[in-house]
Amino acid sequence: MQHTMKQLAGATIVAAMSLAGTAHAQQVEEVKIGFAGPMTGAQAHYGKDFQNGITLAVEQENATKPMIGGKQVRFVLDAQDDQADPRTGTTVAQKLVDDGIKGMLGHFNSGTTIPASRIYSNAGIPQIAMATAPEYTQQGFKTTFRMMTSDTQQGSVAGTFAVKTLGMKKIAVVDDRTAYGQGLADQFAKAAKSAGGTIIDREYTNDKAVDFKSILTKLKAQNPDLIYYGGADSQAGPMVKQMKSLGMKAPLMGGEMVHTPTFLQIAGDAANGTVASLAGLPLEEMPGGKDYVAKYKQRFGEDVQTYSPYAYDGAMAMFAAMKAANSTDPAKYLPYLAKTSMVAVTSKNLAYDERGDLKNGGITLYKVVDGKWTTLQSVGGK
């Protein structure tokens, strides 16, 4: 009987400990954070790069067991594939809102970000996007913020650089008619003309095309000094190969979507001489670049690509705003997000202006030499 009583007492203690453990576990509140990008299709490599930066930030923040509003919180990423398609993007946005996200990290493409931003704004959910088209933050929404410098600055720097530094006078411009491609090409053309260059032709394609021979044959007859392309690497790669096969001497220049390992893989030897502008600084010049490279390599077992550091900073800015507000309620932490001023991987002072654009965004120009991207010049951002 005495042995049985001891067993019961022991069982009671174990049960009590189990209940205490359960109660403690229940105190951890899950906070959903939305993510959307092109996870399938020709731009899936962008989406993965983007998501990796956010994943690293979420895991790092959760490891600190953050306390917000008197409770330990755990951030959970609600990841969706928008397929780089505007219509799919709005469907995904509504799903994320219905899922109860407390903040949005995405989208990637300007064409998906801009229509989706109205849905997040109507729901009062802060959105930090990779999109660079000026229109994103010019809509008057209080909820829109950027991870990268806008195309207004990037296009301006690239257009001036092409004429003043590279000495290109006769320039042909091609874009893919997406919000990103067309917007960047417009800003580039405007700056190139202001710098004294001449836009001798303006041609258009789409973000699914792979055959550009008719456009390039027309441009070849006009003998341009430079061809500028506003669009993704999945088009820029085939385009530069076809330029070489047609015997064109003019180099190709483009925006950040050209500046990727994928472009080099697609273009092969034809990539040499290509020039690209990229929002931000080279990884080795970023204030937190060295530490980020080490953490990223340890977590994913691969080298840092183009966009993940900016995605990481965007996520950390959102978490910092929640902690400063001591709330995950979007309405309560949004004012703190707008006042962000923090040392980040990509900037010594990550801060937003009244529209949500980065105050200290830099631009870097690169060139492919012997199959590798090499830095030509950086402007601002330090």
HELIX and SHEET records of a PDB file:
HELIX    1   1 GLN A    2  GLN A   26  1                                  25    
HELIX    2   2 ALA A   44  ALA A   63  1                                  20    
HELIX    3   3 PRO A   86  ASP A   98  1                                  13    
HELIX    4   4 SER A  110  ALA A  123  1                                  14    
HELIX    5   5 PRO A  134  GLN A  138  5                                   5    
HELIX    6   6 ASP A  151  THR A  160  1                                  10    
HELIX    7   7 PHE A  161  THR A  165  3                                   5    
HELIX    8   8 ALA A  179  SER A  194  1                                  16    
HELIX    9   9 LYS A  213  LYS A  220  1                                   8    
HELIX   10  10 ASP A  233  SER A  245  1                                  13    
HELIX   11  11 PRO A  261  ALA A  267  1                                   7    
HELIX   12  12 GLY A  268  ALA A  271  5                                   4    
HELIX   13  13 LEU A  283  GLU A  285  5                                   3    
HELIX   14  14 GLY A  289  PHE A  300  1                                  12    
HELIX   15  15 SER A  308  ALA A  325  1                                  18    
HELIX   16  16 PRO A  330  ALA A  338  1                                   9    
SHEET    1   A 6 MET A  67  ILE A  68  0                                        
SHEET    2   A 6 LYS A  71  ASP A  81 -1                                        
SHEET    3   A 6 GLU A  29  GLY A  37  1                                        
SHEET    4   A 6 GLY A 103  GLY A 106  1                                        
SHEET    5   A 6 GLN A 127  ALA A 129  1                                        
SHEET    6   A 6 THR A 144  ARG A 146  1                                        
SHEET    1   B 7 THR A 198  TYR A 204  0                                        
SHEET    2   B 7 LYS A 170  ASP A 175  1                                        
SHEET    3   B 7 LEU A 226  GLY A 230  1                                        
SHEET    4   B 7 LEU A 252  GLY A 254  1                                        
SHEET    5   B 7 VAL A 275  ALA A 279  1                                        
SHEET    6   B 7 ILE A 363  VAL A 369 -1                                        
SHEET    7   B 7 LYS A 372  VAL A 379 -1                                        
SHEET    1   C 2 SER A 341  MET A 342  0                                        
SHEET    2   C 2 LEU A 350  ALA A 351 -1                                        
END                                                                             
